[in-house]
Amino acid sequence: MGAGARCGRGHLSLPSLLLLLALPAAPHSTGGQLRYAVPEELEHGAFVANLGEDLGLDVSTLSARRFRIVAGAGARQHLEVNLENGILFVNERIDREEVCETGGTCLLHLQLLVESPLELYRVEVEVLDINDHAPTFPWQEYVLEVAESAVLGARFPLESAQDPDVGTNSVHTYQLSPNGFFSLEVQTRSDASKFAELVLERALDREQQRTHRLLLTALDGGIPQRSGTAQVLVTVLDANDNIPAFDQPSYGVSLPEDAPIGTLVIQLNATDLDEGPNGEIEYSFSGHAPPSVRELFRVEPRSGQVLLKGPLDYERVSLHELYVQAKDRGPSAVAVHCRVLVHLLDVNDNAPEVTLTSVSTPVQEDAPPGTVIAVISVLDRDSGDNGRVSCELSPSVPFELRSSFRNYYTLVTTEPLDREAVSEYNISITARDMGSPALLTRSTLTVPVSDVNDNAPRFLQPSYSVYVMENNAPGASICSVSALDPDCQQNAYLSYSITDGHIHGMPVGTYVSINSDSGHMYALRSLDYEQIRSFQIQVQAQDAGFPPLSANVTVHIFVLDQNDNAPVIVSPLPRNGSVATELVPRSAGPGYLVGTVTAVDADAGLNSRLSYQLLQATDFTLFSLAPDTGELRTLRSFLEQDAARQRLLVQVRDGGQPALSATVSLLLSVVETMPQTLSDFSNFSLPPEASSSPLTLYLLVSLGSISFTFLLAILILTAIRCRGMRYPWQGDGCCCCPRPRRSPDGLKTSNLAAQPGAGTATHLDVPEGGPPGYCYKLCLGPESAQSDFMFLKPCSLPRNNEKGPGNLPAAGKRSRPGQPLHGPKQIKQPNTDWLPPSVQRPALKSKNSFSTFGKRKKMTTYYDMPDGVVINNDLK
């Protein structure tokens, strides 16, 4: 694997990399931990391990699942993973002495993260030391002063060599060049480090040899073995009998890591029994004190106080070992050494560090509870309770933290989310340690919630009522509907439409339309209040989500009436475009009801409120018109000088603005006796359904009456023509002229009280015994069913038998038998001055129509014939 790789300053003859499982779980388990070993100083790309195989991952999905090493901010990436084959390889050269400043096991802790699903693995890679450093001495040459009085066996500590390597690769032993005075003994300290001491094997004689040059060699235990040398110059001095001595060879002291600079660490004390300069002691660090110690501490030469020089950091180094020497100022001074162990006390000076390892945002609002949002790692570099960390979230958020393993948490949802209620969550993550006082770190994670189409549109009103004036312009806007959708983006984009339906049998789309974007509604046709007064439609608002959601609302449209219909007078009805006629008895007293003018208005409300007014009259003092009911009554009795024909002009006006009106002309004839006839003031009663559309009913009745009258006239003419063809000898087509023969019994009385059938011509045949030269023709009009008044017309006989009109008897008198008929002046013709023109039709001769306001009168007309025969005509 990585074994045997050539390093920068040495070769590694180690076996293959060691794969250790720190936990008994399988390599692919997130609860397990893999451990590998790799030598330092390997080149870039050197193989370390096959993580894909060891973790049981599918190599083909590593890239898609974003398999990666999670590194802290600013950390160097010594190792990297090949996503194509899952191999962990060296990304940059690893210097164990740089990565791990202290001795002992050097471990690289890796956090491996893979997504979809989210899994986290921990891997430890031990960096193995190689013998890439040789031992070195602080000085290449140093002087050792030895008094010539030194006794045999005296020991003189030498400066130690330093080797950054550890274990067997560090300083293993020392060697001294051969000489006749000194030997070398190697000593081992409590931390397993080695140092050398010169042992005086032969008495020195300054007079014989003032100096001795020795070569000190330091050897490490690596393969191949490396070494370092230093020159030791031994100067023989005159005797300084006593050397300083410390109270104890080793000291221990505890110091909080937050101690300020200048703090007294320890007060050292050494004594020398000599006097004078030989008894004055100076303190200093020994030569092999590492630079890190010299940066943090200093020794007062005269007082022996050890003071703090730089800031301490328990998390970096928890124990400092100081070597202090004491030497007197006399000649041939000998330095003595002591060890000071400074134990740092941890203080809670590091707040927890929160790192968002992986964040999956935004999260959909329909995500089920338990969805992983983020992976959070928490680290506190303090120790003990100061390094124990608890994590908590801000209250009232639908999330929680779940601890996967130590110092790692997953942020998951606890309940369904609702984007319409909260579109974004600012989650405050608080990491708090157990120190005193406790330190905490807050980190804010923003989790946006993405929208799903879970809200249907909602109209601002449960229903709409719209009032539109009739006769509106087609295409005019009548109202606007509006709906809201709490969703966002396309899920909130609304389009409006009108649902299918029919209004009076027509599709609703022919009446109104709607703008799909704005909801404005437009009338497609001009509305008529008299045809349609209200209708309702269903408007649908639908969003653009998937699947789309919709809502309906009912729009009630009420058509407001406009005064666009003038009153229509339905009674009295003029005949043949002429004026309406009426007969008034001369005997009528004040308050006599002549008739009622009836009108209808297709509008509604105030627009259909009618008032009646008499505009013109022959005599305004004679008649009055009720403004509300239209009743026409007499104001006084008729006088002899009053005209027999009274013309009135009646106006009917509605209450609209502007007001519309209609007029009708009335011709009132004052008669002595009221005939039994139908008045133009017919009783006009509207059926219940006509109140909604009286104009339509009136038009239908008028059309039916005209058609019936026309058909009746055709039938009468046809019957007359057929009767004339049966008697061709009658030159004038008389249908009731008998043959010229007499009856001995004379002409008998004939009662003509029978009502003729409607639409037929009724004929009267005179018995054969009638007077010669006369025939009678009874011609009844279409109104004969209502008017029983008949005229007998003289028949035109052949000129050789022609008789004058003077042979007719006087009308209205009963003659005795044998009495001759009087002259033509004895018969009173109808007064055509007061007859309404509407009944003077050429095809229907000698017909009169009277109105008695519902009262029928009996009228008998007698004609005295020459032979004493009387014709009795009873009219009912």
FINUBA-82637 format. One line per 2 residues: number of its first residue (from 1); their letters; for each residue x, y, z of C-alpha. Coordinates in steps of 0.5 Angstrom, whole numbers, plus 2048, in hexadecimal, padded with zeros to 3 digits. Example, Ala and Ser with C-alpha at 12.3 -4.5 7.8 and 13.67 -1.06 7.14 Angstrom:
<dolos>
1	as	819,7F7,810 ~ 81B,7FE,80E
</dolos>
This chain:
<dolos>
1	mg	800,800,800 ~ 804,806,802
3	ag	80A,802,805 ~ 810,802,802
5	ar	80F,809,7FF ~ 815,80D,7FE
7	cg	815,813,803 ~ 819,81A,802
9	rg	81E,819,807 ~ 81E,811,809
11	hl	81B,80B,807 ~ 816,807,80A
13	sl	816,7FF,80B ~ 810,7FE,80E
15	ps	80B,7F9,80C ~ 804,7FB,809
17	ll	800,7FF,80C ~ 7FC,7FD,812
19	ll	7F5,7FD,812 ~ 7F1,7FD,819
21	la	7EA,7FD,81A ~ 7E9,801,821
23	lp	7E2,7FF,821 ~ 7DF,7F8,820
25	aa	7DA,7FA,81B ~ 7DB,7F9,814
27	ph	7DF,7FE,810 ~ 7D9,801,80C
29	st	7D5,802,813 ~ 7D4,809,815
31	gg	7D6,807,81C ~ 7DC,804,81A
33	ql	7E3,807,81A ~ 7E9,805,815
35	ry	7F0,806,817 ~ 7F6,806,812
37	av	7FD,808,812 ~ 801,80B,80D
39	pe	809,80E,80E ~ 80A,815,80D
41	el	80E,818,807 ~ 80A,814,802
43	eh	809,817,7FB ~ 803,81A,7F8
45	ga	7FE,815,7F6 ~ 801,80F,7FA
47	fv	7FC,80A,7FC ~ 7F9,80A,803
49	an	7F3,805,803 ~ 7ED,803,7FF
51	lg	7E7,807,803 ~ 7E2,805,7FE
53	ed	7E3,7FD,7FF ~ 7E5,7FE,806
55	lg	7DE,802,808 ~ 7DA,7FD,803
57	ld	7D8,803,7FE ~ 7D6,803,7F7
59	vs	7DC,806,7F3 ~ 7D8,808,7ED
61	tl	7D3,80C,7F2 ~ 7D9,810,7F6
63	sa	7D9,816,7F1 ~ 7D1,816,7F1
65	rr	7D1,816,7F9 ~ 7D6,81B,7FA
67	fr	7DB,817,7FD ~ 7E0,81B,801
69	iv	7E4,81D,807 ~ 7E2,822,80B
71	ag	7E7,827,80D ~ 7E7,82D,812
73	ag	7E8,834,810 ~ 7EF,835,80E
75	ar	7F1,82E,80F ~ 7F6,82B,80A
77	qh	7F4,825,806 ~ 7F9,820,807
79	le	7F5,81B,804 ~ 7F0,81A,7FF
81	vn	7EB,815,7FC ~ 7EB,813,7F5
83	le	7E3,813,7F3 ~ 7E4,80E,7ED
85	ng	7E7,808,7F1 ~ 7E6,80A,7F8
87	il	7EE,80A,7FA ~ 7F0,80F,800
89	fv	7F7,812,7FD ~ 7FC,817,7FF
91	ne	7FA,81E,7FD ~ 800,821,800
93	ri	807,81F,803 ~ 806,81E,80B
95	dr	80B,820,810 ~ 809,81C,816
97	ee	80E,821,81A ~ 80A,827,817
99	vc	803,824,818 ~ 804,822,81F
101	et	809,826,823 ~ 809,822,829
103	gg	80B,81B,829 ~ 807,815,82A
105	tc	802,812,825 ~ 800,817,81F
107	ll	7F9,816,81C ~ 7F5,819,817
109	hl	7EE,819,818 ~ 7EA,819,812
111	ql	7E2,81A,811 ~ 7DF,816,80B
113	lv	7D9,819,809 ~ 7D4,815,803
115	es	7CD,818,801 ~ 7C7,815,7FF
117	pl	7C6,812,804 ~ 7CA,816,809
119	el	7D0,812,80C ~ 7D6,814,810
121	yr	7DC,810,811 ~ 7E2,811,816
123	ve	7E9,80F,814 ~ 7EF,810,818
125	ve	7F6,80F,814 ~ 7FC,80F,818
127	vl	802,812,815 ~ 808,80E,816
129	di	80F,811,818 ~ 815,80F,813
131	nd	81C,811,815 ~ 81C,817,811
133	ha	820,81C,816 ~ 827,81B,819
135	pt	829,81D,820 ~ 82B,824,821
137	fp	82F,827,827 ~ 82D,82F,829
139	wq	834,831,827 ~ 839,82D,823
141	ey	83F,82F,828 ~ 83E,830,830
143	vl	843,831,835 ~ 843,82D,83C
145	ev	847,830,841 ~ 849,82B,846
147	ae	84D,82C,84C ~ 854,828,84D
149	sa	851,826,854 ~ 84C,823,851
151	vl	84B,81C,854 ~ 84B,815,850
153	ga	844,813,84F ~ 842,81A,84E
155	rf	83C,81B,849 ~ 83B,821,845
157	pl	835,821,841 ~ 835,823,83A
159	es	830,827,835 ~ 82B,822,832
161	aq	82A,821,82B ~ 823,822,828
163	dp	820,81D,823 ~ 819,81F,820
165	dv	818,818,81F ~ 814,814,824
167	gt	815,80D,826 ~ 81B,809,824
169	ns	81C,80E,81F ~ 81E,813,825
171	vh	825,814,828 ~ 826,80D,82A
173	ty	82D,80D,82D ~ 834,812,82E
175	ql	83B,810,82C ~ 841,814,82E
177	sp	848,814,82A ~ 84D,810,82E
179	ng	851,813,833 ~ 855,812,839
181	ff	851,816,83E ~ 84A,816,83D
183	sl	845,810,83C ~ 83E,811,83A
185	ev	837,80F,83D ~ 830,80F,83A
187	qt	82B,811,83F ~ 823,810,83D
189	rs	81E,816,840 ~ 817,814,842
191	da	814,816,83B ~ 819,811,838
193	sk	81E,816,835 ~ 825,815,836
195	fa	82B,819,838 ~ 832,818,839
197	el	837,819,83F ~ 83E,81A,83F
199	vl	842,816,844 ~ 849,817,847
201	er	84D,811,846 ~ 854,814,848
203	al	856,81A,84C ~ 857,820,848
205	dr	85D,824,848 ~ 85D,82B,846
207	eq	864,82C,845 ~ 865,826,841
209	qr	85F,827,83C ~ 85B,82D,83D
211	th	855,82B,838 ~ 852,825,835
213	rl	84E,824,82E ~ 849,81F,82E
215	ll	844,81D,828 ~ 83D,81C,82B
217	ta	839,818,826 ~ 831,817,827
219	ld	82E,811,823 ~ 827,80F,822
221	gg	824,808,821 ~ 821,809,81A
223	ip	823,805,814 ~ 827,807,811
225	qr	82A,80A,817 ~ 82B,812,818
227	sg	830,816,81C ~ 832,81D,81E
229	ta	839,81F,821 ~ 83B,825,826
231	qv	842,827,828 ~ 843,827,82F
233	lv	849,82B,832 ~ 84B,829,839
235	tv	84F,82F,83D ~ 852,82D,843
237	ld	851,832,848 ~ 854,834,84F
239	an	850,831,854 ~ 849,833,857
241	dn	848,82E,85C ~ 840,82F,85C
243	ip	83B,82F,857 ~ 834,832,858
245	af	82F,82D,85A ~ 827,82E,859
247	dq	822,82C,85F ~ 81F,826,85B
249	ps	821,824,854 ~ 81A,824,851
251	yg	814,829,852 ~ 80D,829,850
253	vs	808,82F,850 ~ 801,830,84D
255	lp	7FF,836,849 ~ 7F9,838,846
257	ed	7F9,839,83F ~ 7F6,840,83F
259	ap	7FC,842,844 ~ 7FE,849,842
261	ig	805,84B,83F ~ 80A,84C,845
263	tl	807,847,849 ~ 80C,844,84E
265	vi	80C,83D,84C ~ 811,83A,852
267	ql	817,83D,856 ~ 81D,839,855
269	na	822,838,85B ~ 829,836,85A
271	td	82F,836,85F ~ 836,836,85F
273	ld	83B,835,865 ~ 840,83A,862
275	eg	841,841,863 ~ 842,847,85F
277	pn	841,846,858 ~ 842,83E,858
279	ge	83B,83F,85D ~ 837,843,858
281	ie	832,83F,854 ~ 82F,841,84D
283	ys	829,83E,84B ~ 828,83C,843
285	fs	824,837,83F ~ 829,831,83D
287	gh	82B,831,836 ~ 826,82C,834
289	ap	820,82F,836 ~ 81C,82F,82F
291	ps	81A,836,82C ~ 813,835,82E
293	vr	814,836,835 ~ 819,83C,834
295	el	813,83F,831 ~ 80E,83E,837
297	fr	813,83E,83D ~ 819,842,83F
299	ve	81E,842,845 ~ 820,847,849
301	pr	828,846,84A ~ 829,849,851
303	sg	822,847,854 ~ 821,841,851
305	qv	819,842,850 ~ 816,83F,84A
307	ll	811,844,847 ~ 80C,843,841
309	kg	80E,846,83B ~ 809,844,836
311	pl	801,842,836 ~ 800,83B,837
313	dy	7FB,836,834 ~ 7F9,830,837
315	er	7F6,82D,831 ~ 7FD,82E,82D
317	vs	801,82B,833 ~ 7FF,829,83A
319	lh	806,828,83D ~ 80C,82C,83C
321	el	813,829,83F ~ 818,82E,841
323	yv	820,82D,842 ~ 823,832,846
325	qa	82A,832,848 ~ 82E,836,84D
327	kd	835,838,84D ~ 839,83C,852
329	rg	83E,842,84F ~ 844,83F,852
331	ps	84A,83C,84D ~ 848,835,84B
333	av	841,836,84C ~ 83D,830,84C
335	av	836,830,849 ~ 831,82C,84D
337	hc	82A,82A,84A ~ 823,829,84C
339	rv	81C,828,849 ~ 816,82C,84A
341	lv	80F,829,847 ~ 80A,82E,846
343	hl	803,82B,846 ~ 7FE,82F,842
345	ld	7F7,830,845 ~ 7F1,830,840
347	vn	7ED,836,840 ~ 7E6,837,83C
349	dn	7E9,83B,837 ~ 7E7,838,831
351	ap	7E0,839,82F ~ 7DD,833,82B
353	ev	7DD,833,823 ~ 7D7,832,81F
355	tl	7D9,82F,818 ~ 7D3,82E,813
357	ts	7D6,828,80F ~ 7D0,827,80A
359	vs	7CA,82B,809 ~ 7C4,829,805
361	tp	7C0,82F,803 ~ 7BB,831,801
363	vq	7B6,82C,804 ~ 7AF,82B,801
365	ed	7A9,82C,806 ~ 7A6,825,805
367	ap	7AD,822,807 ~ 7AB,81C,80C
369	pg	7AD,81D,814 ~ 7B4,81A,815
371	tv	7B7,81D,80E ~ 7BF,81F,80F
373	ia	7C0,826,80E ~ 7C7,827,810
375	vi	7CD,823,813 ~ 7D0,827,819
377	sv	7D7,826,81C ~ 7D9,829,823
379	ld	7E0,82A,826 ~ 7E3,82D,82C
381	rd	7EA,82D,82D ~ 7EA,82D,835
383	sg	7EA,827,839 ~ 7E6,823,83E
385	dn	7DF,827,840 ~ 7E2,82D,83C
387	gr	7E2,829,836 ~ 7DB,825,836
389	vs	7D6,829,832 ~ 7CF,829,832
391	ce	7CB,82B,82B ~ 7C4,82E,82B
393	ls	7BF,832,826 ~ 7BB,838,827
395	ps	7B4,837,82A ~ 7AE,836,826
397	vp	7B1,833,81F ~ 7AF,82D,81C
399	fe	7B6,82A,81C ~ 7BA,826,821
401	lr	7C1,824,822 ~ 7C3,81C,822
403	ss	7CA,81A,824 ~ 7CD,815,820
405	fr	7D3,814,824 ~ 7D7,818,828
407	ny	7D8,820,826 ~ 7D4,81E,820
409	yt	7CC,820,81F ~ 7C7,820,819
411	lv	7C2,825,818 ~ 7BB,822,817
413	tt	7B4,824,816 ~ 7AF,822,81C
415	ep	7A8,824,818 ~ 7A5,826,811
417	ld	7A7,82D,80F ~ 7A3,832,80C
419	re	7A6,837,808 ~ 7A0,83C,808
421	av	7A1,83C,80F ~ 7A8,83D,80F
423	se	7AC,83D,809 ~ 7B3,83D,80C
425	yn	7B6,83B,813 ~ 7BC,83F,816
427	is	7BE,839,81B ~ 7C3,83B,820
429	it	7C7,835,822 ~ 7CA,836,829
431	ar	7D0,832,82B ~ 7D2,833,833
433	dm	7D8,830,837 ~ 7D8,82D,83E
435	gs	7DD,832,840 ~ 7DC,837,846
437	pa	7DB,83C,844 ~ 7D8,838,83D
439	ll	7D9,83B,837 ~ 7D5,83B,831
441	tr	7D5,83C,829 ~ 7CE,83D,825
443	st	7CE,83C,81E ~ 7C8,83E,81A
445	lt	7C6,839,814 ~ 7C1,83C,80F
447	vp	7BC,836,80C ~ 7B8,839,807
449	vs	7B1,835,805 ~ 7AF,833,7FE
451	dv	7A8,834,7FC ~ 7A4,82E,7FA
453	nd	79D,82F,7F7 ~ 799,82D,7FD
455	na	794,833,7FE ~ 78E,835,7F9
457	pr	78C,83C,7F7 ~ 787,83F,7FB
459	fl	783,845,7F9 ~ 783,84B,7FD
461	qp	77B,84B,7FE ~ 777,845,7FE
463	sy	772,847,7F9 ~ 772,84D,7F4
465	sv	76B,852,7F3 ~ 76C,856,7ED
467	yv	767,85B,7EB ~ 767,85D,7E3
469	me	763,862,7E0 ~ 75F,85F,7DA
471	nn	760,862,7D3 ~ 768,861,7D5
473	ap	76D,862,7CF ~ 770,85B,7CD
475	ga	777,85A,7CF ~ 776,85E,7D5
477	si	779,85C,7DC ~ 774,85A,7E1
479	cs	778,858,7E7 ~ 77F,855,7E9
481	vs	780,84F,7ED ~ 786,84D,7F1
483	al	789,847,7F5 ~ 78F,846,7F9
485	dp	794,840,7F9 ~ 798,840,7FF
487	dc	79D,83C,7FB ~ 7A3,83F,7F7
489	qq	7A6,83F,7F0 ~ 7A2,83B,7EB
491	na	79E,838,7F1 ~ 79B,83F,7F2
493	yl	79A,841,7EB ~ 792,841,7EA
495	sy	78E,841,7E3 ~ 787,842,7E3
497	si	781,83F,7DF ~ 77A,83E,7DF
499	td	777,837,7E0 ~ 773,834,7DB
501	gh	76B,836,7DB ~ 765,839,7D8
503	ih	761,83F,7D9 ~ 75A,83E,7D6
505	gm	75C,839,7D2 ~ 762,83D,7CF
507	pv	76A,83B,7D1 ~ 76C,83F,7D7
509	gt	772,841,7D2 ~ 76D,845,7CE
511	yv	76C,84A,7D3 ~ 772,84B,7D7
513	si	779,84A,7D6 ~ 77F,84B,7DB
515	ns	786,84D,7DB ~ 78A,847,7DD
517	ds	790,84B,7E0 ~ 78C,851,7E3
519	gh	786,84E,7E5 ~ 782,853,7E2
521	my	77B,851,7DF ~ 778,854,7D9
523	al	771,854,7D6 ~ 771,851,7CF
525	rs	76A,854,7CD ~ 765,859,7CF
527	ld	761,857,7D5 ~ 759,858,7D5
529	ye	756,859,7DC ~ 74F,857,7D9
531	qi	752,850,7D6 ~ 757,84E,7DB
533	rs	757,851,7E2 ~ 75C,84D,7E6
535	fq	761,847,7E4 ~ 767,844,7E8
537	iq	76D,841,7E5 ~ 773,83D,7E8
539	vq	77A,840,7E8 ~ 780,83B,7E9
541	aq	787,83D,7EB ~ 78C,838,7EA
543	da	793,838,7EC ~ 799,836,7E7
545	gf	79C,831,7EC ~ 79C,829,7EB
547	pp	797,827,7EC ~ 793,82D,7EB
549	ls	78F,82F,7F1 ~ 788,833,7EF
551	an	783,837,7F3 ~ 77C,839,7F1
553	vt	778,83F,7F2 ~ 771,841,7F0
555	vh	770,848,7ED ~ 768,84B,7ED
557	if	767,850,7E8 ~ 761,854,7E9
559	vl	75E,858,7E3 ~ 75C,85F,7E5
561	dq	756,862,7E2 ~ 756,868,7DD
563	nd	751,86C,7DB ~ 751,869,7D4
565	na	74A,867,7D3 ~ 744,86C,7D2
567	pv	73D,86B,7D5 ~ 739,866,7D0
569	iv	731,868,7D0 ~ 72D,861,7D0
571	sp	726,864,7D1 ~ 723,867,7CE
573	lp	726,865,7C7 ~ 725,869,7C1
575	rn	721,866,7BB ~ 725,866,7B4
577	gs	72A,86B,7B7 ~ 724,870,7B8
579	va	722,872,7BF ~ 71F,86E,7C5
581	te	717,86F,7C5 ~ 713,86F,7CB
583	lv	70B,871,7CC ~ 709,874,7D2
585	pr	702,875,7D4 ~ 6FF,87C,7D5
587	sa	6FC,87A,7DB ~ 703,879,7DE
589	gp	704,87D,7E5 ~ 70A,87F,7E8
591	gy	70F,87A,7EA ~ 70C,875,7E4
593	lv	712,870,7E2 ~ 713,871,7DB
595	gt	719,86C,7DA ~ 720,86B,7DD
597	vt	726,86C,7D9 ~ 72B,866,7DA
599	av	732,867,7D8 ~ 738,862,7DA
601	da	73F,864,7DA ~ 745,85E,7D9
603	da	749,862,7DE ~ 74A,861,7E5
605	gl	74A,865,7EB ~ 749,86C,7EB
607	ns	74A,86B,7E3 ~ 743,868,7E3
609	rl	73F,86C,7E7 ~ 73A,86F,7E3
611	sy	736,875,7E4 ~ 730,878,7DF
613	ql	72F,87F,7DD ~ 729,882,7D9
615	lq	72D,886,7D4 ~ 727,888,7CF
617	at	720,888,7D0 ~ 71A,88B,7CC
619	df	718,88E,7D3 ~ 71C,88D,7D9
621	tl	716,88E,7DE ~ 713,888,7DB
623	fs	718,882,7DD ~ 71D,881,7E2
625	la	723,87C,7E1 ~ 726,878,7E8
627	pd	72D,879,7E7 ~ 72F,872,7EB
629	tg	729,86E,7E8 ~ 727,871,7E1
631	el	720,871,7E3 ~ 71C,876,7DF
633	rt	716,878,7E2 ~ 711,87E,7E1
635	lr	712,884,7E5 ~ 70B,887,7E4
637	sf	704,885,7E0 ~ 704,886,7D9
639	le	700,88C,7D7 ~ 6FC,88E,7D0
641	qd	702,892,7CE ~ 707,88D,7CF
643	aa	70A,88A,7C8 ~ 708,883,7C6
645	rq	70F,881,7C5 ~ 714,882,7CA
647	rl	71C,881,7C8 ~ 721,880,7CD
649	lv	728,87F,7CD ~ 72B,87B,7D3
651	qv	732,87A,7D4 ~ 735,875,7D8
653	rd	73C,877,7DB ~ 741,872,7DF
655	gg	745,874,7E5 ~ 74C,873,7E2
657	qp	752,878,7E0 ~ 751,87B,7DB
659	al	749,879,7DB ~ 746,875,7D5
661	sa	73F,876,7D3 ~ 739,874,7CF
663	tv	733,877,7CC ~ 72C,874,7CA
665	sl	726,878,7C7 ~ 71F,877,7C9
667	ll	719,879,7C6 ~ 713,879,7CB
669	sv	70C,879,7C7 ~ 706,87B,7CC
671	ve	700,877,7CA ~ 6F9,877,7CD
673	tm	6F9,870,7CE ~ 6FF,86B,7CF
675	pq	6FF,865,7CA ~ 701,85E,7CC
677	tl	708,85E,7C9 ~ 70F,85D,7CA
679	sd	713,863,7CD ~ 71A,865,7CA
681	fs	71B,865,7D2 ~ 71C,85D,7D2
683	nf	71D,85A,7D9 ~ 724,859,7D8
685	sl	727,855,7DE ~ 72E,852,7DD
687	pp	730,84B,7DF ~ 734,84A,7E4
689	ea	73A,848,7E0 ~ 739,84F,7DC
691	ss	73B,853,7E1 ~ 742,851,7E0
693	sp	741,852,7D8 ~ 73B,856,7D7
695	lt	73D,859,7D0 ~ 73F,852,7CD
697	ly	738,84F,7CF ~ 735,856,7CC
699	ll	738,854,7C6 ~ 736,84D,7C6
701	vs	72F,84F,7C7 ~ 72F,854,7C2
703	lg	732,850,7BD ~ 72D,84A,7BE
705	si	727,84F,7BE ~ 729,852,7B7
707	sf	72A,84B,7B4 ~ 723,848,7B7
709	tf	720,84E,7B4 ~ 723,84D,7AD
711	ll	721,846,7AD ~ 71A,848,7AF
713	ai	719,84D,7A9 ~ 71C,848,7A4
715	li	717,843,7A7 ~ 711,848,7A6
717	lt	713,84A,79F ~ 713,843,79D
719	ai	70C,841,7A0 ~ 709,847,79D
721	rc	70C,845,796 ~ 70A,83E,797
723	rg	703,840,799 ~ 703,845,793
725	mr	704,83F,78E ~ 6FE,83B,790
727	yp	6F9,841,78E ~ 6FC,843,787
729	wq	6F6,847,786 ~ 6F7,84C,78B
731	gd	6FB,851,788 ~ 6FE,855,78E
733	gc	700,84E,791 ~ 6FA,84F,797
735	cc	6FB,849,79B ~ 6F4,849,79E
737	cp	6EF,84C,799 ~ 6E9,847,798
739	rp	6E6,846,791 ~ 6E0,84B,790
741	rr	6DA,847,792 ~ 6D5,849,797
743	sp	6D3,845,79D ~ 6CC,845,79F
745	dg	6CE,845,7A6 ~ 6D2,84B,7A6
747	lk	6D9,84C,7A9 ~ 6DA,849,7B0
749	ts	6DD,84C,7B5 ~ 6E5,84A,7B5
751	nl	6E9,84A,7BC ~ 6F0,84B,7BA
753	aa	6F3,84A,7C1 ~ 6F7,845,7C0
755	qp	6FF,846,7C0 ~ 702,845,7BA
757	ga	709,841,7BA ~ 70F,845,7BA
759	gt	713,845,7B3 ~ 70C,843,7AF
761	at	707,847,7AC ~ 700,846,7AE
763	hl	6FB,847,7A9 ~ 6F3,848,7AA
765	dv	6EE,845,7A5 ~ 6E8,849,7A5
767	pe	6E2,844,7A4 ~ 6DF,844,79D
769	gg	6D9,847,79F ~ 6DD,84E,7A0
771	pp	6DC,854,79C ~ 6DE,853,795
773	gy	6E4,857,793 ~ 6E8,857,79A
775	cy	6ED,852,79C ~ 6F1,853,7A2
777	kl	6F8,852,7A3 ~ 6FB,851,7AA
779	cl	703,853,7AA ~ 706,851,7B1
781	gp	70E,853,7B2 ~ 713,850,7B6
783	es	710,853,7BC ~ 709,851,7BC
785	aq	70B,84C,7C1 ~ 70B,852,7C6
787	sd	706,857,7C2 ~ 6FF,854,7C0
789	fm	6FD,85A,7BD ~ 6FB,859,7B6
791	fl	6F9,85D,7B0 ~ 6F4,85A,7AA
793	kp	6F6,85D,7A4 ~ 6F1,85E,79E
795	cs	6F2,859,798 ~ 6F3,85B,791
797	lp	6EE,858,78D ~ 6ED,858,785
799	rn	6EC,85F,783 ~ 6E5,85D,780
801	ne	6E3,85B,787 ~ 6E7,860,78B
803	kg	6E4,864,791 ~ 6E6,86A,794
805	pg	6E9,86B,79B ~ 6E3,86E,79D
807	nl	6DF,867,79E ~ 6E3,866,7A4
809	pa	6E0,866,7AB ~ 6E2,86B,7B0
811	ag	6E7,869,7B4 ~ 6E6,868,7BC
813	kr	6DE,868,7BB ~ 6D9,862,7BA
815	sr	6D4,863,7B5 ~ 6CD,860,7B5
817	pg	6CC,85B,7AF ~ 6CA,85E,7A9
819	qp	6CD,865,7AA ~ 6D2,867,7A5
821	lh	6D9,868,7A6 ~ 6DB,86F,7A6
823	gp	6E0,873,7A2 ~ 6E8,872,7A3
825	kq	6E8,878,7A8 ~ 6E5,873,7AD
827	ik	6EB,86E,7AE ~ 6F1,871,7B2
829	qp	6F8,870,7B0 ~ 6FD,86F,7B5
831	nt	701,876,7B7 ~ 707,875,7B3
833	dw	70A,87C,7B6 ~ 70B,878,7BD
835	lp	70D,871,7BA ~ 714,870,7BB
837	ps	718,86F,7B4 ~ 71B,869,7B6
839	vq	714,865,7B5 ~ 712,868,7AF
841	rp	715,863,7AA ~ 713,862,7A3
843	al	713,85B,7A3 ~ 70F,85B,7AA
845	ks	709,85F,7A8 ~ 703,862,7AD
847	kn	707,85F,7B3 ~ 708,863,7BA
849	sf	70C,862,7C0 ~ 70A,865,7C7
851	st	70D,864,7CE ~ 709,864,7D4
853	fg	70F,862,7D9 ~ 70D,85B,7DA
855	kr	705,85C,7DA ~ 701,859,7D4
857	kk	6FA,85C,7D2 ~ 6F4,859,7CE
859	mt	6F2,85D,7C8 ~ 6EC,85C,7C4
861	ty	6EB,85F,7BD ~ 6E4,85E,7BA
863	yd	6E3,85F,7B2 ~ 6DC,860,7B0
865	mp	6DB,85C,7AA ~ 6D5,85E,7A5
867	dg	6D2,857,7A6 ~ 6D2,858,7AD
869	vv	6D7,853,7AE ~ 6DC,856,7B4
871	in	6E4,854,7B4 ~ 6E6,854,7BB
873	nd	6ED,854,7BD ~ 6EF,853,7C4
875	lk	6F6,855,7C5 ~ 6FA,852,7CB
</dolos>
